[in-house]
């Protein structure tokens, strides 16, 4: 059975009260619509078709060629939205799966089981559609599933159209369907206009029953079909996603001390025997190796962390730490920062667009920007690279084994040769030769400062 997937993403999402289209709101590192696309990519025989409307160009910019698109110019209901896909899908598949772009908790495994239920019934014949249903006390605006005395599905009634008796029904239509494709495209144009002025996809259930065809329902895990309509719903769904992500990492050998106080985006990878302490945010495409200790209260975004690293109460963004390096507390690696193996970076240090070579030690309250630093360099407390002259950035090069005394200022562009040393409080404005000692303001070697030789 060939399956096509349609994702409805054209709504306004007015209850979000946001300039950003609802389906683009982020959750655990992905936009809502991305979660829906991921849920169907593994079971659809072709790229899913996303029906766009409000914010459609932004959705296209995000998803690109990963999906196909149909445009719903007017918001005339779910039936009208699916009808926009007919031109591209008719005659290409045996079944059509329809889901929404605002259900980020919907899992591929749930949809795969649902499609299997449809396929089994479809082979028996006389089947028009299947739908996922849930039972719960809070209807969250979902339509009610109306059955006859034999327990057969007779209709789906939208909440706004429910009678008082129907509102008491607790079997809810999740809005996720699988249709016989030929039947869907033949009958969808005949869906009647509702009193609200919209064409409801739900009316197809009653139409199928009137034609003597079967409509089957399959239960779904309650949390999978949680829809997002408000910021409060977004927070509830985020909590579930964080729990799922944490459980996946813990099952793979990662220790997460307090999952409820840890925030890990979906794309993050973490090696076994790494410990994640409370208050930590791991975001974007971050990769963390084995045997690390991260946190407490650290934020790492779009960065690569090697094996055996420590990140203590620090911020790392678009940076790289090689094996055995450590930072913190209260350190900051900015974009382009790269700590080599075994580098130590103390508290209140900051590195931007710079490389620190193996074994280098960076004391506290220091700033390094636009610099290349060799191996086993000692960067004393308060050292600063003065890399910006008000108009341009300039580089600093520090070779292996250099010792920088506390409060040294390196006025770029400047190079310090291998084994050079600076005294405390030096302002270095020119290159320093290998092995040379300089100090003072401006920093000079002792011989140029008129020092007398020591008396015996």
VEXBAKE-34249 format. One line per 5 residues: their letters; for each residue y, z, x of C-alpha. Coordinates in nm, 4 decimals. Last residue first. Example, Ala and Ser with C-alpha at 12.3 -4.5 7.8 and 13.67 -1.06 7.14 Angstrom:
BEGIN
sa	-0.1060 0.7140 1.3670  -0.4500 0.7800 1.2300
This chain:
BEGIN
xxxxx	4.1164 4.3627 7.8036  4.4251 4.2250 7.6282  4.3673 3.9939 7.3276  4.5177 3.6505 7.3601  4.8577 3.6070 7.2060
xxxxx	4.8935 3.4388 6.8691  5.1532 3.1654 6.8520  5.0478 3.0381 6.5086  4.9104 2.7090 6.6354  4.6396 2.8776 6.8376
xxxxx	4.5237 3.0841 6.5393  4.4353 2.7768 6.3295  4.6691 2.6920 6.0440  4.6844 2.7640 5.6694  5.0229 2.7067 5.5109
xxxxx	5.0610 2.9886 5.4372  4.8093 3.1821 5.6450  4.4585 3.1200 5.7710  4.2495 2.8635 5.9536  3.9218 2.8891 6.1464
xxxxx	3.7644 2.5653 6.2734  3.3896 2.5066 6.2839  3.4250 2.1479 6.1627  3.7918 2.0450 6.1439  4.0139 2.1491 5.8537
xxxxx	4.1990 1.8826 5.6537  4.5507 1.9656 5.5400  4.7213 2.1788 5.2718  4.5050 2.4919 5.2836  4.6847 2.7931 5.1378
xxxxx	4.5131 3.0987 5.2826  4.5031 3.4285 5.0946  4.1968 3.5597 5.2789  4.1157 3.3656 5.5917  3.9533 3.0257 5.5912
xxxxx	3.6409 2.9152 5.7747  3.4900 2.5832 5.8833  3.1125 2.5559 5.9286  3.0960 2.1863 5.8432  3.4363 2.0258 5.7910
xxxxx	3.6884 2.1140 5.5211  3.8403 1.8148 5.3434  4.1648 1.7995 5.1399  4.3200 1.5998 4.8580  4.3818 1.8512 4.7194
xxxxx	4.5574 2.1817 4.7834  4.2784 2.4302 4.8528  4.3975 2.7809 4.7662  4.2078 3.0683 4.9282  4.2196 3.3866 4.7222
xxxxx	3.9183 3.5407 4.8967  3.8002 3.3735 5.2145  3.6230 3.0391 5.2057  3.3264 3.0173 5.4433  3.1938 2.6644 5.5046
xxxxx	2.8197 2.6273 5.5725  2.7839 2.2670 5.4603  3.0897 2.0483 5.3915  3.3749 2.1058 5.1493  3.5344 1.7973 4.9956
xxxxx	3.8272 1.8310 4.7525  3.9311 1.5436 4.5285  4.2677 1.4674 4.3637  4.3649 1.4484 3.9950  4.6891 1.2685 3.9129
xxxxx	5.0286 1.3290 3.7531  5.1081 1.6990 3.7625  4.9587 1.7508 4.1073  4.6094 1.8320 3.9829  4.3246 1.9400 4.2129
xxxxx	4.4470 2.2792 4.3323  4.0978 2.4017 4.4139  4.1026 2.7756 4.3625  3.9312 3.0662 4.5381  3.9798 3.3976 4.3573
xxxxx	3.6691 3.5674 4.4914  3.5143 3.3961 4.7890  3.3324 3.0644 4.7912  3.0563 3.0908 5.0498  2.8976 2.7526 5.1209
xxxxx	2.5230 2.7366 5.1725  2.4953 2.3640 5.0997  2.7823 2.1223 5.0468  3.0688 2.1170 4.7984  3.2043 1.8055 4.6312
xxxxx	3.5152 1.8833 4.4286  3.6950 1.7554 4.1196  3.7545 2.1127 3.9999  3.6482 2.4513 4.1369  3.7993 2.7683 3.9908
xxxxx	3.7254 3.1227 4.1079  3.7504 3.4618 3.9357  3.4118 3.5753 4.0710  3.2422 3.4482 4.3806  3.0688 3.1153 4.4212
xxxxx	2.7583 3.1204 4.6364  2.6095 2.7937 4.7633  2.2331 2.7898 4.8081  2.1943 2.4194 4.7402  2.5172 2.2208 4.6948
xxxxx	2.7910 2.2719 4.4359  2.8913 1.9463 4.2660  3.2145 1.9102 4.0713  3.3502 1.7681 3.7454  3.4682 2.1120 3.6309
xxxxx	3.3591 2.4542 3.7534  3.4836 2.7892 3.6245  3.4120 3.1429 3.7447  3.4727 3.4537 3.5343  3.1561 3.6248 3.6586
xxxxx	2.9610 3.4863 3.9482  2.8129 3.1448 4.0231  2.4951 3.1489 4.2299  2.3445 2.8185 4.3412  1.9687 2.8227 4.4024
xxxxx	1.9165 2.4509 4.3511  2.2358 2.2495 4.2927  2.4975 2.3309 4.0306  2.6515 2.0255 3.8649  2.9732 2.0301 3.6614
xxxxx	3.0564 1.6980 3.4953  3.1994 1.8477 3.1766  3.2744 2.2164 3.2057  3.0615 2.4972 3.3448  3.2164 2.8274 3.2387
xxxxx	3.1212 3.1752 3.3553  3.1537 3.4961 3.1555  2.8499 3.6712 3.3011  2.7581 3.4584 3.4605  2.5805 3.1647 3.6166
xxxxx	2.2470 3.1047 3.7822  2.0653 2.8394 3.9792  1.6909 2.8607 4.0372  1.6124 2.4992 3.9579  1.9098 2.2696 3.8997
xxxxx	2.1972 2.3323 3.6601  2.3649 2.0335 3.4945  2.6764 2.0007 3.2788  2.7878 1.8540 2.9484  2.8940 2.2002 2.8342
xxxxx	2.7807 2.5349 2.9752  2.9464 2.8506 2.8405  2.8495 3.1966 2.9676  2.7117 3.5318 2.8550  2.4307 3.5096 3.1126
xxxxx	2.2814 3.1716 3.1992  1.9839 3.2219 3.4303  1.7701 2.9452 3.5776  1.3983 2.9495 3.6646  1.3378 2.5833 3.5865
xxxxx	1.6247 2.3369 3.5384  1.9041 2.3344 3.2799  2.0327 2.0000 3.1535  2.3384 1.9975 2.9268  2.4518 1.8574 2.5926
xxxxx	2.5841 2.1976 2.4833  2.4958 2.5461 2.6113  2.6592 2.8540 2.4573  2.5646 3.2000 2.5823  2.5796 3.5281 2.3917
xxxxx	2.2798 3.6989 2.5505  2.1890 3.4726 2.7007  1.9404 3.2307 2.8517  1.6653 3.3510 3.0837  1.4674 3.0644 3.2340
xxxxx	1.0956 3.0477 3.3133  1.0561 2.6792 3.2180  1.3243 2.4140 3.1719  1.6106 2.3756 2.9262  1.7247 2.0408 2.7868
xxxxx	2.0393 2.0182 2.5737  2.0833 1.7092 2.3559  2.3224 1.8723 2.1109  2.3449 2.2505 2.0977  2.1852 2.5710 2.2187
xxxxx	2.3834 2.8674 2.0837  2.2839 3.2171 2.2021  2.3760 3.5376 2.0202  2.0435 3.7042 2.0903  1.8387 3.6326 2.4065
xxxxx	1.6329 3.3181 2.4689  1.3480 3.3745 2.7133  1.1806 3.0797 2.8863  0.8064 3.1144 2.9291  0.7461 2.7577 2.8105
xxxxx	1.0127 2.4864 2.8447  1.2908 2.4291 2.5924  1.4006 2.1020 2.4277  1.7078 2.0758 2.2033  1.7177 1.7884 1.9515
xxxxx	1.7056 2.0079 1.6387  1.9908 2.2368 1.7340  1.9190 2.5979 1.8277  2.1183 2.8931 1.6931  1.9882 3.2421 1.7707
xxxxx	2.0746 3.5585 1.5772  1.8029 3.5252 1.3112  1.5554 3.4185 1.5793  1.5920 3.7531 1.7611  1.4059 3.7750 2.0935
xxxxx	1.3187 3.4088 2.1150  1.0334 3.3795 2.3646  0.9272 3.0179 2.4222  0.5563 2.9305 2.4383  0.5236 2.6208 2.2192
xxxxx	0.4694 2.8240 1.8987  0.7979 3.0005 1.9794  0.9750 2.6645 1.9976  0.8466 2.5484 1.6595  0.9205 2.8853 1.4978
xxxxx	1.2780 2.8692 1.6253  1.3283 2.5233 1.4748  1.1857 2.6320 1.1393  1.4018 2.9448 1.1305  1.7133 2.7507 1.2236
xxxxx	1.6374 2.4983 0.9492  1.6004 2.7716 0.6876  1.9282 2.9392 0.7865  2.1074 2.6055 0.7830  1.9861 2.5378 0.4299
xxxxx	2.1464 2.8595 0.3069  2.4719 2.7858 0.4912  2.4948 2.4337 0.3500  2.4300 2.5650 -0.0010  2.7298 2.7959 0.0422
xxxxx	2.9408 2.5048 0.1612  2.8650 2.3376 -0.1700  2.6440 2.0621 -0.3148  2.3443 2.0587 -0.0828  2.0038 2.0206 -0.2472
xxxxx	1.7008 2.2381 -0.1779  1.3969 2.0154 -0.2154  1.1995 2.1490 0.0795  1.2644 2.5170 -0.0002  1.0329 2.5247 -0.2991
xxxxx	0.7399 2.3449 -0.1423  0.6769 2.0427 -0.3660  0.4524 2.0085 -0.6686  0.3326 1.6617 -0.7692  0.4148 1.5028 -1.1052
xxxxx	0.2531 1.2007 -1.2652  0.4013 0.9463 -1.5035  0.1457 0.7218 -1.6724  0.2135 0.4095 -1.8701  0.1989 0.3690 -2.2487
xxxxx	0.5260 0.1727 -2.2639  0.7015 0.4685 -2.4300  0.5771 0.6878 -2.1440  0.7322 0.4509 -1.8875  1.0672 0.4498 -2.0695
xxxxx	1.0678 0.8304 -2.0806  1.0163 0.8497 -1.7054  1.2692 0.5725 -1.6381  1.5426 0.7830 -1.7963  1.5507 0.9958 -1.4797
xxxxx	1.7166 0.7145 -1.2862  2.0225 0.7851 -1.4986  2.2749 0.5105 -1.5689  2.6206 0.6621 -1.6091  2.8933 0.6735 -1.8737
xxxxx	2.8591 1.0438 -1.9552  2.7060 0.9551 -2.2901  2.4317 0.7795 -2.0894  2.4074 0.4010 -2.0485  2.0552 0.2808 -2.1115
xxxxx	1.8105 0.1855 -1.8340  1.7178 -0.1789 -1.8920  1.8166 -0.3065 -1.5467  1.5654 -0.0581 -1.3952  1.2715 -0.1966 -1.5931
xxxxx	1.1590 -0.5048 -1.4021  1.2614 -0.3714 -1.0602  1.0748 -0.0461 -1.1172  0.7591 -0.2049 -1.2634  0.7196 -0.4366 -0.9656
xxxxx	0.7804 -0.1526 -0.7194  0.5428 0.1040 -0.8688  0.7714 0.3979 -0.8215  0.7832 0.7060 -0.5968  1.0407 0.9618 -0.6901
xxxxx	1.2491 1.2464 -0.5479  1.5100 1.3812 -0.7897  1.3776 1.7373 -0.7631  1.2819 1.7498 -1.1307  1.2529 2.1103 -1.2345
xxxxx	0.9777 2.3071 -1.3998  1.1657 2.6152 -1.5192  1.2279 2.5125 -1.8785  1.4820 2.7458 -2.0417  1.7475 2.4742 -2.0378
xxxxx	1.5210 2.2714 -2.2635  1.5588 2.5271 -2.5418  1.9397 2.5276 -2.5173  1.9309 2.1455 -2.5368  1.9611 1.9637 -2.2070
xxxxx	2.2073 1.6752 -2.1561  2.4103 1.8279 -1.8723  2.0874 1.9459 -1.7097  1.9397 1.5957 -1.6957  1.6296 1.5548 -1.9113
xxxxx	1.3127 1.4135 -1.7568  1.0595 1.2820 -2.0051  0.7060 1.2921 -2.1396  0.5018 1.4366 -1.8557  0.1524 1.5244 -1.9740
xxxxx	0.0619 1.8893 -2.0283  -0.1532 1.8223 -2.3340  0.1084 1.9940 -2.5497  0.3703 1.7460 -2.4318  0.5772 1.7832 -2.1148
xxxxx	0.9531 1.7921 -2.0455  1.0585 1.8168 -1.6804  1.4098 1.9634 -1.6606  1.6917 1.8109 -1.4551  1.8283 1.9835 -1.1459
xxxxx	2.1662 2.1614 -1.1522  2.0663 2.4418 -0.9156  1.7806 2.5364 -1.1552  1.7785 2.8975 -1.0313  1.4605 3.0564 -1.1692
xxxxx	1.2160 2.8362 -0.9833  0.9451 2.5785 -1.0391  0.9412 2.2627 -0.8326  0.8804 1.8935 -0.9013  0.8205 1.5802 -0.6968
xxxxx	0.7941 1.2636 -0.9023  0.5421 0.9883 -0.9601  0.5990 0.6520 -1.1243  0.4638 0.3661 -1.3325  0.0874 0.4185 -1.3206
xxxxx	-0.1526 0.2188 -1.5409  -0.3946 0.1626 -1.2527  -0.6496 0.3824 -1.0741  -0.5202 0.2613 -0.7358  -0.1760 0.3879 -0.8299
xxxxx	-0.3129 0.7389 -0.8862  -0.4418 0.7649 -0.5294  -0.1294 0.5950 -0.3931  0.1058 0.8348 -0.5760  -0.0754 1.1400 -0.4431
xxxxx	-0.0680 0.9903 -0.0921  0.3065 0.9278 -0.1299  0.3557 1.2962 -0.2140  0.1448 1.4083 0.0828  0.3565 1.1915 0.3169
xxxxx	0.6742 1.3208 0.1556  0.5803 1.6829 0.2202  0.4703 1.6080 0.5771  0.7971 1.4225 0.6445  0.9949 1.7327 0.5563
xxxxx	1.2768 1.7764 0.3039  1.5030 2.0554 0.4299  1.8028 1.8250 0.4791  1.8295 1.7346 0.1101  2.1744 1.5741 0.0805
xxxxx	2.0811 1.2134 0.1569  1.8668 1.1820 -0.1539  1.5176 1.0370 -0.1967  1.3623 0.7290 -0.3544  1.0205 0.5942 -0.2508
xxxxx	0.9471 0.2380 -0.3618  0.5922 0.1074 -0.3950  0.4129 -0.2245 -0.3469  0.6710 -0.3622 -0.1028  0.8724 -0.6761 -0.0168
xxxxx	0.8932 -0.8477 -0.3567  1.2193 -0.6796 -0.4533  1.3578 -0.4875 -0.1566  1.6804 -0.6586 -0.0491  1.8177 -0.7688 -0.3859
xxxxx	1.6839 -0.4595 -0.5593  1.8738 -0.2106 -0.3417  2.1850 -0.2044 -0.5622  1.9601 -0.1079 -0.8550  1.8936 0.2222 -0.6802
xxxxx	2.2606 0.3175 -0.7174  2.2805 0.2056 -1.0824  1.9888 0.4297 -1.1684  2.1486 0.7158 -0.9757  2.4757 0.7022 -1.1646
xxxxx	2.7682 0.4665 -1.2174  2.9654 0.5378 -0.9013  3.1210 0.1933 -0.8527  3.0934 -0.0109 -0.5318  2.7363 0.0930 -0.4588
xxxxx	2.6706 -0.0745 -0.1248  2.3281 -0.1504 0.0205  2.2401 -0.0750 0.3803  1.9533 -0.1054 0.6264  1.8621 0.1676 0.8754
xxxxx	1.8586 0.2406 1.2530  2.1023 -0.0454 1.3000  2.4022 0.1886 1.3055  2.3360 0.5384 1.1735  2.6665 0.7070 1.2578
xxxxx	2.9042 0.4124 1.2310  2.7297 0.3002 0.9142  2.7768 0.6442 0.7583  3.1446 0.6335 0.8542  3.1798 0.2919 0.6920
xxxxx	3.0158 0.4234 0.3754  3.2500 0.7180 0.3330  3.2206 0.6930 -0.0454  2.9655 0.4218 -0.1218  2.6348 0.3899 0.0590
xxxxx	2.2788 0.3139 -0.0505  2.0610 0.3649 0.2566  1.7595 0.1368 0.2994  1.4843 0.2801 0.5173  1.3604 0.0776 0.8149
xxxxx	1.0369 -0.0991 0.7174  0.6837 0.0305 0.6546  0.8132 0.3684 0.5413  0.6064 0.6735 0.6383  0.7472 0.7771 0.9760
xxxxx	1.1065 0.6855 0.9003  1.1109 0.8843 0.5757  1.1962 1.2399 0.6897  1.4076 1.1169 0.9812  1.6380 0.9285 0.7464
xxxxx	1.6787 1.2357 0.5271  1.7683 1.4587 0.8234  2.0136 1.1945 0.9430  2.1875 1.1949 0.6025  2.2703 1.5646 0.6392
xxxxx	2.4359 1.5079 0.9772  2.2414 1.6420 1.2722  2.2880 1.9245 1.5231  2.1522 2.2106 1.3167  2.3517 2.0973 1.0108
xxxxx	2.6465 1.8628 1.0282  2.8359 1.7328 0.7234  2.7991 1.3553 0.7108  2.6265 1.3419 0.3707  2.9175 1.5291 0.2122
xxxxx	3.1818 1.2791 0.3169  3.4384 1.4505 0.5442  3.7777 1.5200 0.3858  3.6226 1.8331 0.2380  3.6114 2.0266 -0.0869
xxxxx	3.2290 2.0462 -0.0686  3.2327 2.0402 -0.4486  3.3631 1.6824 -0.4403  3.0443 1.5446 -0.2858  3.1668 1.1875 -0.3379
xxxxx	2.8281 1.0243 -0.3860  2.7006 0.7116 -0.2100  2.4123 0.8475 -0.0042  2.0958 0.7621 -0.1978  1.8088 0.6979 0.0443
xxxxx	1.5648 0.4190 -0.0467  1.2231 0.3908 0.1161  0.9857 0.0935 0.0989  0.6086 0.1444 0.0987  0.3297 -0.1089 0.1505
x	0.0000 0.0000 0.0000
